[in-house]
Amino acid sequence: MSVINPNETARSWQANKRELGVHLYLSGVEGDSAELAGAYVAGFPLHLSVAPVTDWIDPEELSAAAAAVVQVDPDTPASIKRFQKLAQATNTPLIAAAYDPPLALVRALVRSGAHDVVPLPLSIDDLETSIAPLREEIRKSSRAAETSRSKLVTVIKGLGGIGATALTSQVAIRFAEHEALHGREACLIDLDVQFGDACFQLGLRPQLSLLDLLEAGTRLDSALLRSTTTDHPSGLKVIAAPPEMMPLESISSDHLLEVVDLASREFGTAFVDLPSNWTNWSLSLVARSDLVLLVTELSVAGLNRAKKQLQLLDSQDLRTLDVRVVANRFDKAQSRAIRSADVRQALGRDVAFTITNDPPLMRAAIDRGVPLGDLKRKSALGKDIDMLDAGIAAALGLER
């Protein structure tokens, strides 16, 4: 089992969430303004966009911004109107920037929602003075928004060939159905880039895949993300694995993390089916997770592999992660051969969920690409998946 890519260092995986930034919308780069791009103000990086003062700014662009500085031209009424409409359309703190703004304009901008008005050309000192008082409020708001909207559930395979993908697909369907009742969405990202077949198991025929998102580069946005997903009748959004096998080490960690971060923000809860072998990007995703499901079997080999997975997380200072052990393909004979005390001794924790072994029903669901409930309304396997769905929701703090 490889832990890291050979061309990367042992600590190149990333534990932090996507960094908030301050967006600058200016009509031109004059004087020292060009030096602002990439600089930091009040602890936030600056991102520069150059466009005419009347071009509309999509409020969705600001959803992940700490604050935005928007140029206003006192002699262009459309520019002033743009700022006023943008202030009404977003909760992101806005700062107006103008050359020699008259007092009447300053007052009008503040009344329309401007946090502050700063002179052009911009300077680091002026921005620091304007943004610093907002720093703690921005970070608190960001943490609250991420907690309420973005959830990441990663699935680790304790042992290959144990039906982890089939289980993940079925529980993601149930989860999406319940989320839809509350006006929320969920997605499943198949990151097994060599052998992933979640779409096949769900009876879906994707036109686009994860590869299209990875190759998008700076074009990656919400619209492209949604156009790449394949919709399941349950409401689940599925991002398919690449149609052809990819070397694990060929994937850029930064690009992949950006895709997953965007998916969790866009859809609310993202389920990620990871490959069996570890990479830096898979370890980074686990480190960011709100919940980790370690799927294994109650067998000597299964427990041994699951123990190694847990030891790896411990070795990377990830002991505080919420990891739940799921025993798949469980039957009563296993409980007689391997007792709860044996599991606790081997893993240092109990099994959180058991999933009944019902090969004919699961195989039929996979072959037909349908939810279990479409084949058999009531079953022990379906009941266990409902229990797992409820447990995930409870762990994420979502009402059911």
C-alpha positions as CSV (number, residue, x, y, z in Angstrom):
1,M,0.0,0.0,0.0
2,S,1.6,3.3,-1.1
3,V,1.1,6.3,1.2
4,I,2.4,9.1,-0.9
5,N,3.3,9.7,-4.5
6,P,7.0,9.2,-5.3
7,N,7.4,12.7,-6.7
8,E,5.9,14.4,-3.6
9,T,7.1,14.9,0.0
10,A,5.5,13.2,2.9
11,R,3.8,16.4,4.0
12,S,2.6,17.6,0.7
13,W,-1.0,16.6,1.5
14,Q,-3.1,19.6,2.6
15,A,-5.3,19.7,5.7
16,N,-6.7,23.3,5.4
17,K,-9.8,24.3,3.7
18,R,-9.8,26.6,0.7
19,E,-8.4,30.0,1.6
20,L,-10.7,33.1,1.7
21,G,-9.5,36.0,-0.3
22,V,-10.3,39.7,-1.0
23,H,-11.4,40.2,-4.6
24,L,-10.4,43.4,-6.4
25,Y,-12.6,44.6,-9.4
26,L,-10.7,47.4,-11.1
27,S,-11.0,48.9,-14.6
28,G,-7.2,49.1,-15.0
29,V,-3.9,48.4,-13.3
30,E,-2.2,51.7,-12.6
31,G,0.8,52.7,-10.5
32,D,1.5,50.2,-7.8
33,S,-1.8,48.4,-8.2
34,A,-0.2,45.6,-10.2
35,E,1.7,44.7,-7.1
36,L,-1.5,44.1,-5.2
37,A,-2.3,40.8,-7.0
38,G,-1.2,38.0,-4.8
39,A,-0.4,40.2,-1.8
40,Y,-2.0,39.8,1.6
41,V,-4.1,42.3,3.5
42,A,-5.4,41.6,7.0
43,G,-4.4,38.0,6.5
44,F,-6.3,37.5,3.2
45,P,-4.8,37.1,-0.3
46,L,-5.8,39.6,-2.9
47,H,-7.3,38.4,-6.2
48,L,-7.4,41.0,-9.1
49,S,-9.9,41.1,-11.9
50,V,-9.7,43.8,-14.6
51,A,-12.9,44.8,-16.2
52,P,-14.9,48.0,-17.2
53,V,-16.6,49.8,-14.3
54,T,-20.0,49.0,-15.8
55,D,-19.5,45.3,-16.3
56,W,-21.9,43.2,-14.1
57,I,-20.2,41.2,-11.3
58,D,-21.9,37.9,-10.6
59,P,-22.8,37.8,-6.9
60,E,-22.0,34.0,-6.9
61,E,-18.4,34.9,-7.6
62,L,-18.3,36.6,-4.2
63,S,-19.9,33.8,-2.2
64,A,-16.4,32.4,-1.3
65,A,-14.7,35.8,-0.9
66,A,-13.8,37.5,2.4
67,A,-14.6,40.9,0.9
68,A,-14.7,42.6,-2.4
69,V,-13.3,46.0,-3.5
70,V,-15.3,47.4,-6.4
71,Q,-14.3,50.4,-8.5
72,V,-16.9,53.1,-8.9
73,D,-16.6,56.0,-11.4
74,P,-18.2,59.2,-10.0
75,D,-18.9,60.4,-13.6
76,T,-20.6,57.1,-14.7
77,P,-24.0,56.6,-13.3
78,A,-24.1,53.0,-14.5
79,S,-21.0,52.3,-12.4
80,I,-22.7,53.6,-9.3
81,K,-25.9,51.7,-10.1
82,R,-23.8,48.5,-10.5
83,F,-22.4,48.9,-7.0
84,Q,-25.8,49.5,-5.5
85,K,-27.4,46.4,-7.2
86,L,-24.4,44.3,-6.2
87,A,-24.7,45.4,-2.5
88,Q,-28.4,44.3,-2.6
89,A,-27.5,40.9,-4.1
90,T,-24.7,39.7,-1.8
91,N,-23.9,39.4,1.9
92,T,-20.1,39.7,1.2
93,P,-18.7,43.0,2.6
94,L,-18.2,45.5,-0.2
95,I,-15.7,48.3,-0.3
96,A,-16.0,51.0,-3.0
97,A,-12.9,52.4,-4.6
98,A,-12.9,55.7,-6.6
99,Y,-10.6,58.5,-7.7
100,D,-11.3,61.6,-5.6
101,P,-14.9,60.6,-4.7
102,P,-17.0,63.6,-3.7
103,L,-18.5,63.6,-0.2
104,A,-22.0,63.2,-1.6
105,L,-21.0,60.0,-3.4
106,V,-19.3,58.6,-0.4
107,R,-22.4,59.1,1.7
108,A,-24.6,57.5,-1.1
109,L,-22.3,54.5,-1.4
110,V,-22.3,53.9,2.4
111,R,-26.1,54.2,2.5
112,S,-26.4,51.6,-0.3
113,G,-24.3,49.1,1.7
114,A,-20.6,50.0,1.3
115,H,-18.6,49.0,4.3
116,D,-16.1,51.7,3.4
117,V,-14.9,53.9,0.5
118,V,-11.2,53.9,-0.3
119,P,-9.2,56.2,-2.7
120,L,-7.6,55.1,-6.0
121,P,-5.0,54.1,-6.8
122,L,-5.2,51.5,-4.1
123,S,-2.6,51.1,-1.4
124,I,-1.9,48.2,1.0
125,D,-2.1,50.6,3.9
126,D,-5.6,51.9,2.9
127,L,-6.9,48.3,2.3
128,E,-5.4,47.1,5.6
129,T,-7.2,49.9,7.5
130,S,-10.5,49.2,5.8
131,I,-10.5,45.4,6.0
132,A,-8.8,44.7,9.3
133,P,-11.9,45.5,11.4
134,L,-13.8,43.0,9.4
135,R,-11.3,40.1,9.8
136,E,-12.8,38.3,12.8
137,E,-16.4,38.8,11.6
138,I,-15.5,37.4,8.2
139,R,-13.8,34.4,9.6
140,K,-16.7,33.6,12.0
141,S,-19.2,34.0,9.2
142,S,-17.1,31.8,6.9
143,R,-16.8,29.0,9.5
144,A,-20.6,29.1,10.2
145,A,-21.4,29.0,6.5
146,E,-19.1,26.1,5.9
147,T,-20.5,24.2,8.9
148,S,-24.0,24.7,7.7
149,R,-23.6,24.2,4.0
150,S,-20.5,22.2,3.1
151,K,-20.1,18.6,4.3
152,L,-17.6,16.1,3.1
153,V,-17.9,12.3,3.7
154,T,-15.0,10.2,2.5
155,V,-15.2,6.4,2.1
156,I,-12.1,4.3,2.8
157,K,-11.9,0.7,1.6
158,G,-10.5,-1.4,4.4
159,L,-10.1,-4.3,1.9
160,G,-10.4,-4.4,-1.8
161,G,-13.4,-6.2,-3.3
162,I,-15.7,-5.8,-0.3
163,G,-18.5,-4.0,-2.1
164,A,-17.6,-0.5,-0.7
165,T,-18.6,1.3,-3.9
166,A,-22.0,-0.5,-4.1
167,L,-22.7,0.3,-0.5
168,T,-21.6,4.0,-1.0
169,S,-23.8,4.3,-4.1
170,Q,-26.9,2.9,-2.4
171,V,-26.5,5.0,0.8
172,A,-25.8,8.1,-1.3
173,I,-29.1,7.6,-3.1
174,R,-31.0,7.3,0.2
175,F,-29.2,10.3,1.6
176,A,-30.1,12.4,-1.5
177,E,-33.7,11.4,-1.3
178,H,-33.9,12.6,2.3
179,E,-32.0,15.8,1.6
180,A,-34.4,16.7,-1.2
181,L,-37.2,16.6,1.3
182,H,-35.4,19.5,3.1
183,G,-34.6,21.4,-0.1
184,R,-31.0,20.3,-0.1
185,E,-28.8,18.4,-2.5
186,A,-26.0,15.8,-2.3
187,C,-23.4,14.5,-4.7
188,L,-21.2,11.4,-5.1
189,I,-17.7,11.9,-6.5
190,D,-16.1,8.7,-7.9
191,L,-12.4,9.3,-7.2
192,D,-11.4,5.7,-8.0
193,V,-9.7,7.0,-11.1
194,Q,-8.5,3.6,-12.2
195,F,-11.4,1.2,-11.4
196,G,-14.3,3.5,-10.5
197,D,-17.7,2.3,-11.7
198,A,-20.2,4.1,-9.4
199,C,-22.1,5.4,-12.5
200,F,-22.3,1.9,-14.0
201,Q,-23.7,0.5,-10.7
202,L,-26.3,3.3,-10.7
203,G,-27.4,2.7,-14.2
204,L,-26.1,6.0,-15.4
205,R,-24.4,6.9,-18.7
206,P,-22.3,10.0,-18.1
207,Q,-21.3,12.3,-21.0
208,L,-18.6,14.0,-18.9
209,S,-16.4,13.0,-16.0
210,L,-14.0,14.1,-13.3
211,L,-11.3,14.4,-16.0
212,D,-13.2,17.3,-17.6
213,L,-13.2,19.1,-14.3
214,L,-9.5,18.5,-13.7
215,E,-8.6,19.8,-17.2
216,A,-10.8,22.9,-16.8
217,G,-8.1,24.8,-14.8
218,T,-9.2,28.4,-14.2
219,R,-12.4,27.8,-16.0
220,L,-13.7,25.6,-13.2
221,D,-16.9,27.2,-11.8
222,S,-20.4,26.2,-10.5
223,A,-21.9,26.1,-14.0
224,L,-19.2,23.8,-15.4
225,L,-19.5,21.6,-12.3
226,R,-23.2,21.2,-12.7
227,S,-22.9,20.5,-16.5
228,T,-20.4,17.7,-15.7
229,T,-22.5,15.9,-13.2
230,T,-24.9,13.1,-14.1
231,D,-28.3,13.2,-12.4
232,H,-29.8,10.1,-10.8
233,P,-33.6,9.9,-10.4
234,S,-33.2,10.1,-6.6
235,G,-31.8,13.6,-7.0
236,L,-28.2,12.5,-6.4
237,K,-25.6,14.3,-8.5
238,V,-22.8,12.0,-9.6
239,I,-19.4,13.0,-10.9
240,A,-18.1,10.0,-12.8
241,A,-14.6,8.5,-12.7
242,P,-12.6,9.1,-15.9
243,P,-13.6,6.8,-18.7
244,E,-10.0,5.5,-19.0
245,M,-7.6,4.5,-16.3
246,M,-5.4,7.3,-15.0
247,P,-2.1,7.0,-13.0
248,L,-2.8,8.1,-9.4
249,E,0.2,10.3,-9.3
250,S,-0.8,12.2,-12.5
251,I,-3.5,14.1,-10.6
252,S,-2.7,17.5,-9.3
253,S,-3.7,17.7,-5.6
254,D,-4.5,21.4,-5.9
255,H,-6.9,20.9,-8.8
256,L,-8.6,17.9,-7.2
257,L,-9.1,19.6,-3.9
258,E,-10.5,22.6,-5.7
259,V,-13.1,20.3,-7.5
260,V,-14.1,18.7,-4.2
261,D,-14.3,22.0,-2.3
262,L,-16.5,23.4,-5.1
263,A,-18.8,20.4,-5.1
264,S,-19.3,20.4,-1.4
265,R,-20.1,24.1,-1.5
266,E,-22.4,23.8,-4.5
267,F,-24.3,20.6,-3.4
268,G,-24.0,20.8,0.4
269,T,-22.9,17.2,1.1
270,A,-20.3,15.4,-1.0
271,F,-19.7,11.7,-0.8
272,V,-16.2,10.7,-2.0
273,D,-15.4,7.1,-3.0
274,L,-11.6,6.9,-2.7
275,P,-9.2,4.4,-4.4
276,S,-7.8,1.6,-2.4
277,N,-4.2,2.9,-2.6
278,W,-3.3,6.1,-0.7
279,T,-2.0,9.2,-2.4
280,N,-1.3,12.7,-1.1
281,W,-4.6,14.0,-2.5
282,S,-6.6,11.2,-1.0
283,L,-5.0,11.8,2.4
284,S,-5.7,15.5,2.0
285,L,-9.4,14.8,1.4
286,V,-9.6,12.5,4.4
287,A,-8.0,15.3,6.5
288,R,-10.7,17.7,5.4
289,S,-13.6,15.3,6.0
290,D,-16.4,15.9,8.3
291,L,-17.0,12.2,8.5
292,V,-14.9,9.2,7.4
293,L,-16.5,5.8,6.7
294,L,-14.0,2.9,6.9
295,V,-15.7,0.0,5.1
296,T,-14.4,-3.4,6.0
297,E,-15.4,-7.0,6.6
298,L,-15.4,-8.8,9.9
299,S,-12.7,-11.2,8.9
300,V,-9.1,-11.5,10.1
301,A,-7.8,-10.1,6.8
302,G,-10.4,-7.3,6.9
303,L,-9.6,-6.2,10.4
304,N,-5.9,-6.4,9.7
305,R,-6.2,-4.0,6.8
306,A,-8.6,-1.7,8.7
307,K,-6.1,-1.6,11.5
308,K,-3.4,-0.5,9.1
309,Q,-5.6,2.3,7.7
310,L,-6.3,3.6,11.2
311,Q,-2.6,3.5,12.1
312,L,-1.8,5.5,9.0
313,L,-4.2,8.2,10.0
314,D,-2.7,8.2,13.5
315,S,0.8,8.6,12.1
316,Q,-0.3,11.7,10.1
317,D,-1.7,13.4,13.3
318,L,-5.3,12.8,12.2
319,R,-6.5,11.1,15.4
320,T,-9.3,13.6,15.9
321,L,-11.1,12.7,12.7
322,D,-14.6,11.3,13.0
323,V,-14.0,7.8,11.7
324,R,-16.8,5.3,11.8
325,V,-16.2,1.6,11.0
326,V,-18.8,0.0,8.7
327,A,-18.8,-3.8,8.6
328,N,-20.1,-4.7,5.2
329,R,-21.5,-8.1,4.1
330,F,-22.2,-9.0,7.7
331,D,-24.0,-12.2,8.8
332,K,-24.6,-13.7,12.2
333,A,-22.0,-16.4,11.7
334,Q,-19.3,-13.7,11.7
335,S,-20.4,-12.4,15.1
336,R,-19.8,-15.9,16.5
337,A,-16.4,-16.2,15.0
338,I,-15.2,-12.7,15.7
339,R,-16.6,-11.1,18.9
340,S,-17.1,-7.4,19.6
341,A,-14.2,-7.6,22.1
342,D,-11.9,-8.9,19.3
343,V,-12.8,-6.0,17.1
344,R,-12.3,-3.5,19.9
345,Q,-8.9,-5.0,20.6
346,A,-7.8,-5.0,17.0
347,L,-9.1,-1.5,16.0
348,G,-9.3,0.3,19.3
349,R,-13.0,1.1,18.6
350,D,-16.3,-0.6,18.0
351,V,-18.1,-1.2,14.7
352,A,-20.5,1.6,14.2
353,F,-22.7,0.0,11.5
354,T,-23.3,-3.5,10.2
355,I,-24.6,-4.0,6.7
356,T,-26.4,-7.3,6.1
357,N,-24.9,-9.7,3.5
358,D,-27.5,-10.2,0.8
359,P,-25.6,-10.9,-2.4
360,P,-28.7,-11.7,-4.6
361,L,-30.4,-8.4,-3.8
362,M,-27.3,-6.2,-4.1
363,R,-26.2,-7.9,-7.3
364,A,-29.7,-7.4,-8.8
365,A,-29.6,-3.7,-7.9
366,I,-26.2,-3.3,-9.5
367,D,-27.2,-5.2,-12.6
368,R,-30.3,-3.1,-13.1
369,G,-28.7,0.1,-11.9
370,V,-31.6,0.8,-9.5
371,P,-32.0,1.5,-5.7
372,L,-32.6,-1.5,-3.5
373,G,-36.0,-0.3,-2.6
374,D,-37.1,-0.6,-6.2
375,L,-36.5,-4.3,-6.1
376,K,-37.6,-5.2,-2.6
377,R,-39.5,-2.6,-0.5
378,K,-38.5,-4.1,2.8
379,S,-35.3,-6.1,3.4
380,A,-32.7,-6.4,6.2
381,L,-30.1,-4.9,3.8
382,G,-32.4,-1.9,3.0
383,K,-33.0,-1.4,6.7
384,D,-29.3,-1.4,7.5
385,I,-28.7,1.2,4.7
386,D,-31.4,3.3,6.2
387,M,-29.7,3.1,9.5
388,L,-26.4,4.1,8.0
389,D,-28.1,7.1,6.2
390,A,-29.6,8.2,9.5
391,G,-26.2,7.8,11.3
392,I,-24.5,9.9,8.6
393,A,-27.1,12.6,8.9
394,A,-26.8,12.7,12.7
395,A,-23.0,12.9,12.5
396,L,-23.2,15.8,10.1
397,G,-25.8,17.6,12.2
398,L,-28.6,17.4,9.6
399,E,-32.2,17.0,10.5
400,R,-34.1,14.0,9.3
